[in-house]
């Protein structure tokens, strides 16, 4: 299998499917401007967006829980590979390592990417899948309309303020400091 490394470019609300989000992946070496759009659910999109933007949560999300469990068991996530696509559904493996014993686990692609971001490990795709499923981004500056630009998925200022209030009431001042900074960025 010839693998190509990807990076998460953006997560945004789907313009064509209500309640769905698009996870946009791009070749790490984006000279070709090849991108892979993957439809994901709202919870997965939120989790990926939080990991991308360093947004803390008062309570752990499922992917935070998985990260903690893997680390507690002295394991480590080493990489993620998107290995197949059927009918628009992408299939992925996560690769785990514990004391030089490696195992591969089947995973939904959205879950695998959410974990990859938390472990800061590379995301790969089979070259053939990239060629077959990617869209090539060609920007014609005269035709770009700012109103068509997708909106990134980020928590609202109100959500962050509620989390900040809870953090302060629980005397979690480290979390409160991070949330305060996030709110300041939105202002």
C-alpha atoms as a printed R data frame, in Angstrom:
    type eleno elety resid chain resno       x      y      z
1   ATOM     1    CA   UNK     A     1   0.000  0.000  0.000
2   ATOM     2    CA   UNK     A     2   1.359  3.408 -1.015
3   ATOM     3    CA   UNK     A     3   0.343  5.884  1.695
4   ATOM     4    CA   UNK     A     4   0.049  9.666  1.543
5   ATOM     5    CA   UNK     A     5  -0.019 11.828  4.682
6   ATOM     6    CA   UNK     A     6  -3.019 14.080  5.263
7   ATOM     7    CA   UNK     A     7  -3.794 16.969  7.568
8   ATOM     8    CA   UNK     A     8  -7.137 18.222  8.820
9   ATOM     9    CA   UNK     A     9  -7.863 21.378  6.894
10  ATOM    10    CA   UNK     A    10 -11.251 22.363  8.301
11  ATOM    11    CA   UNK     A    11 -14.515 21.168  9.848
12  ATOM    12    CA   UNK     A    12 -17.690 22.940  8.797
13  ATOM    13    CA   UNK     A    13 -21.440 22.513  8.586
14  ATOM    14    CA   UNK     A    14 -22.610 20.803  5.411
15  ATOM    15    CA   UNK     A    15 -24.390 23.091  2.976
16  ATOM    16    CA   UNK     A    16 -26.279 20.196  1.386
17  ATOM    17    CA   UNK     A    17 -27.147 17.806  4.230
18  ATOM    18    CA   UNK     A    18 -28.996 19.072  7.303
19  ATOM    19    CA   UNK     A    19 -27.388 18.062 10.601
20  ATOM    20    CA   UNK     A    20 -24.210 16.827  8.928
21  ATOM    21    CA   UNK     A    21 -20.716 18.256  8.940
22  ATOM    22    CA   UNK     A    22 -17.824 18.037  6.524
23  ATOM    23    CA   UNK     A    23 -14.359 17.056  7.657
24  ATOM    24    CA   UNK     A    24 -11.990 18.369  5.003
25  ATOM    25    CA   UNK     A    25  -8.652 16.563  4.775
26  ATOM    26    CA   UNK     A    26  -5.793 17.787  2.615
27  ATOM    27    CA   UNK     A    27  -2.475 16.326  1.504
28  ATOM    28    CA   UNK     A    28   0.231 17.400  3.933
29  ATOM    29    CA   UNK     A    29   2.311 18.459  0.945
30  ATOM    30    CA   UNK     A    30  -0.554 20.451 -0.592
31  ATOM    31    CA   UNK     A    31   1.219 21.307 -3.831
32  ATOM    32    CA   UNK     A    32  -1.485 19.376 -5.733
33  ATOM    33    CA   UNK     A    33  -4.300 20.961 -3.679
34  ATOM    34    CA   UNK     A    34  -6.026 17.570 -3.378
35  ATOM    35    CA   UNK     A    35  -8.656 17.412 -0.652
36  ATOM    36    CA   UNK     A    36 -10.927 14.697  0.701
37  ATOM    37    CA   UNK     A    37 -14.339 15.756  2.093
38  ATOM    38    CA   UNK     A    38 -15.773 13.280  4.615
39  ATOM    39    CA   UNK     A    39 -19.268 13.598  6.070
40  ATOM    40    CA   UNK     A    40 -19.300 13.228  9.871
41  ATOM    41    CA   UNK     A    41 -21.857 13.597 12.631
42  ATOM    42    CA   UNK     A    42 -22.278 16.637 14.850
43  ATOM    43    CA   UNK     A    43 -20.640 15.108 17.943
44  ATOM    44    CA   UNK     A    44 -17.627 13.885 16.002
45  ATOM    45    CA   UNK     A    45 -17.301 17.258 14.260
46  ATOM    46    CA   UNK     A    46 -17.402 19.021 17.624
47  ATOM    47    CA   UNK     A    47 -14.790 16.681 19.100
48  ATOM    48    CA   UNK     A    48 -12.461 17.152 16.119
49  ATOM    49    CA   UNK     A    49 -12.973 20.920 16.202
50  ATOM    50    CA   UNK     A    50 -12.157 21.036 19.935
51  ATOM    51    CA   UNK     A    51  -8.947 19.067 19.335
52  ATOM    52    CA   UNK     A    52  -7.970 21.275 16.386
53  ATOM    53    CA   UNK     A    53  -8.535 24.509 18.291
54  ATOM    54    CA   UNK     A    54  -7.345 23.406 21.732
55  ATOM    55    CA   UNK     A    55 -10.767 24.005 23.274
56  ATOM    56    CA   UNK     A    56 -11.138 22.311 26.661
57  ATOM    57    CA   UNK     A    57 -14.371 20.763 27.902
58  ATOM    58    CA   UNK     A    58 -15.612 20.609 31.470
59  ATOM    59    CA   UNK     A    59 -16.336 16.915 31.087
60  ATOM    60    CA   UNK     A    60 -14.311 14.576 28.864
61  ATOM    61    CA   UNK     A    61 -15.649 13.826 25.414
62  ATOM    62    CA   UNK     A    62 -15.587 10.195 24.252
63  ATOM    63    CA   UNK     A    63 -12.295 10.725 22.416
64  ATOM    64    CA   UNK     A    64 -10.756 12.319 25.519
65  ATOM    65    CA   UNK     A    65 -11.848  9.268 27.506
66  ATOM    66    CA   UNK     A    66 -10.294  6.913 24.943
67  ATOM    67    CA   UNK     A    67  -7.072  8.915 25.020
68  ATOM    68    CA   UNK     A    68  -6.909  8.711 28.808
69  ATOM    69    CA   UNK     A    69  -7.599  4.959 28.783
70  ATOM    70    CA   UNK     A    70  -4.933  4.233 26.167
71  ATOM    71    CA   UNK     A    71  -2.398  6.313 28.088
72  ATOM    72    CA   UNK     A    72  -3.349  4.715 31.433
73  ATOM    73    CA   UNK     A    73  -2.696  1.295 29.918
74  ATOM    74    CA   UNK     A    74   0.768  2.549 28.878
75  ATOM    75    CA   UNK     A    75  -0.214  2.430 25.243
76  ATOM    76    CA   UNK     A    76   0.250  4.948 22.494
77  ATOM    77    CA   UNK     A    77  -1.457  5.687 19.225
78  ATOM    78    CA   UNK     A    78   1.183  5.730 16.494
79  ATOM    79    CA   UNK     A    79  -0.779  6.501 13.312
80  ATOM    80    CA   UNK     A    80  -4.116  6.384 11.523
81  ATOM    81    CA   UNK     A    81  -4.670  4.935  8.043
82  ATOM    82    CA   UNK     A    82  -7.736  5.394  5.848
83  ATOM    83    CA   UNK     A    83  -7.580  2.121  3.953
84  ATOM    84    CA   UNK     A    84 -10.891  1.737  2.118
85  ATOM    85    CA   UNK     A    85 -13.960  3.577  0.872
86  ATOM    86    CA   UNK     A    86 -17.264  1.936 -0.078
87  ATOM    87    CA   UNK     A    87 -20.392  3.817 -1.044
88  ATOM    88    CA   UNK     A    88 -19.015  7.079  0.339
89  ATOM    89    CA   UNK     A    89 -18.121  5.504  3.702
90  ATOM    90    CA   UNK     A    90 -14.461  5.654  4.691
91  ATOM    91    CA   UNK     A    91 -12.838  2.856  6.693
92  ATOM    92    CA   UNK     A    92  -9.827  3.426  8.928
93  ATOM    93    CA   UNK     A    93  -7.388  1.629 11.177
94  ATOM    94    CA   UNK     A    94  -5.763  3.038 14.273
95  ATOM    95    CA   UNK     A    95  -2.364  1.614 15.129
96  ATOM    96    CA   UNK     A    96  -1.570  1.129 18.810
97  ATOM    97    CA   UNK     A    97   1.772  0.391 20.449
98  ATOM    98    CA   UNK     A    98   2.446 -0.923 23.938
99  ATOM    99    CA   UNK     A    99   5.989 -1.905 24.860
100 ATOM   100    CA   UNK     A   100   6.880 -2.513 21.189
101 ATOM   101    CA   UNK     A   101   3.819 -4.691 20.643
102 ATOM   102    CA   UNK     A   102   1.757 -3.268 17.837
103 ATOM   103    CA   UNK     A   103  -1.874 -3.860 17.016
104 ATOM   104    CA   UNK     A   104  -4.250 -2.520 14.414
105 ATOM   105    CA   UNK     A   105  -7.858 -1.692 15.351
106 ATOM   106    CA   UNK     A   106 -10.715 -1.018 12.941
107 ATOM   107    CA   UNK     A   107 -12.297  2.405 13.513
108 ATOM   108    CA   UNK     A   108 -14.734  4.882 12.072
109 ATOM   109    CA   UNK     A   109 -12.681  7.490 10.261
110 ATOM   110    CA   UNK     A   110 -14.085 10.373 12.306
111 ATOM   111    CA   UNK     A   111 -13.122  8.604 15.564
112 ATOM   112    CA   UNK     A   112  -9.678  7.714 14.243
113 ATOM   113    CA   UNK     A   113  -9.000 11.322 13.254
114 ATOM   114    CA   UNK     A   114 -10.288 12.695 16.572
115 ATOM   115    CA   UNK     A   115  -7.825 10.377 18.342
116 ATOM   116    CA   UNK     A   116  -4.983 11.185 15.924
117 ATOM   117    CA   UNK     A   117  -5.352 14.880 16.737
118 ATOM   118    CA   UNK     A   118  -5.242 14.189 20.468
119 ATOM   119    CA   UNK     A   119  -2.131 12.022 20.148
120 ATOM   120    CA   UNK     A   120  -0.593 14.311 17.515
121 ATOM   121    CA   UNK     A   121   0.123 11.420 15.143
122 ATOM   122    CA   UNK     A   122   0.054 11.301 11.336
123 ATOM   123    CA   UNK     A   123  -3.047 10.499  9.308
124 ATOM   124    CA   UNK     A   124  -2.469  8.514  6.109
125 ATOM   125    CA   UNK     A   125  -4.606  7.480  3.164
126 ATOM   126    CA   UNK     A   126  -3.943  4.938  0.445
127 ATOM   127    CA   UNK     A   127  -2.736  6.752 -2.679
128 ATOM   128    CA   UNK     A   128  -5.351  5.026 -4.854
129 ATOM   129    CA   UNK     A   129  -8.170  6.224 -2.596
130 ATOM   130    CA   UNK     A   130  -6.773  9.752 -2.635
131 ATOM   131    CA   UNK     A   131  -6.664  9.738 -6.438
132 ATOM   132    CA   UNK     A   132 -10.175  8.298 -6.760
133 ATOM   133    CA   UNK     A   133 -11.964 10.320 -4.065
134 ATOM   134    CA   UNK     A   134 -10.167 13.647 -3.864
135 ATOM   135    CA   UNK     A   135 -11.332 16.921 -5.210
136 ATOM   136    CA   UNK     A   136  -8.807 19.298 -6.672
137 ATOM   137    CA   UNK     A   137  -9.045 22.817 -5.353
138 ATOM   138    CA   UNK     A   138  -8.683 25.429 -8.027
139 ATOM   139    CA   UNK     A   139  -9.143 28.994 -6.890
140 ATOM   140    CA   UNK     A   140 -10.165 31.562 -9.424
141 ATOM   141    CA   UNK     A   141  -9.929 34.788 -7.429
142 ATOM   142    CA   UNK     A   142 -12.507 36.494 -9.647
143 ATOM   143    CA   UNK     A   143 -15.105 33.786 -8.908
144 ATOM   144    CA   UNK     A   144 -14.584 33.348 -5.163
145 ATOM   145    CA   UNK     A   145 -17.492 34.721 -3.164
146 ATOM   146    CA   UNK     A   146 -16.967 35.275  0.524
147 ATOM   147    CA   UNK     A   147 -20.623 34.430  1.237
148 ATOM   148    CA   UNK     A   148 -19.991 30.858  0.017
149 ATOM   149    CA   UNK     A   149 -17.177 30.378  2.537
150 ATOM   150    CA   UNK     A   150 -18.085 27.586  5.007
151 ATOM   151    CA   UNK     A   151 -18.344 28.490  8.681
152 ATOM   152    CA   UNK     A   152 -15.953 26.588 10.971
153 ATOM   153    CA   UNK     A   153 -17.552 24.627 13.792
154 ATOM   154    CA   UNK     A   154 -16.617 26.329 17.050
155 ATOM   155    CA   UNK     A   155 -18.402 26.712 20.373
156 ATOM   156    CA   UNK     A   156 -20.293 29.938 20.816
157 ATOM   157    CA   UNK     A   157 -19.173 32.662 23.189
158 ATOM   158    CA   UNK     A   158 -22.192 31.804 25.351
159 ATOM   159    CA   UNK     A   159 -21.166 28.112 25.560
160 ATOM   160    CA   UNK     A   160 -17.628 29.084 26.506
161 ATOM   161    CA   UNK     A   161 -18.940 31.548 29.111
162 ATOM   162    CA   UNK     A   162 -21.120 28.814 30.662
163 ATOM   163    CA   UNK     A   163 -18.104 26.496 30.810
164 ATOM   164    CA   UNK     A   164 -16.046 29.313 32.361
165 ATOM   165    CA   UNK     A   165 -18.677 29.934 35.047
166 ATOM   166    CA   UNK     A   166 -18.751 26.221 35.928
167 ATOM   167    CA   UNK     A   167 -14.951 26.028 36.021
168 ATOM   168    CA   UNK     A   168 -14.802 28.982 38.417
169 ATOM   169    CA   UNK     A   169 -17.535 27.524 40.652
170 ATOM   170    CA   UNK     A   170 -15.556 24.256 40.781
171 ATOM   171    CA   UNK     A   171 -12.367 26.222 41.483
172 ATOM   172    CA   UNK     A   172 -10.683 24.813 38.381
173 ATOM   173    CA   UNK     A   173  -8.713 27.970 37.691
174 ATOM   174    CA   UNK     A   174  -6.394 26.413 35.120
175 ATOM   175    CA   UNK     A   175  -9.360 25.482 32.919
176 ATOM   176    CA   UNK     A   176 -10.951 28.872 33.646
177 ATOM   177    CA   UNK     A   177  -7.810 30.601 32.383
178 ATOM   178    CA   UNK     A   178  -7.882 28.661 29.104
179 ATOM   179    CA   UNK     A   179 -11.593 29.350 28.636
180 ATOM   180    CA   UNK     A   180 -11.101 33.057 29.369
181 ATOM   181    CA   UNK     A   181  -8.450 33.184 26.628
182 ATOM   182    CA   UNK     A   182 -10.789 31.410 24.193
183 ATOM   183    CA   UNK     A   183 -13.550 33.947 24.934
184 ATOM   184    CA   UNK     A   184 -11.108 36.839 24.453
185 ATOM   185    CA   UNK     A   185 -10.189 35.478 21.007
186 ATOM   186    CA   UNK     A   186 -13.861 35.590 19.998
187 ATOM   187    CA   UNK     A   187 -14.265 39.227 21.058
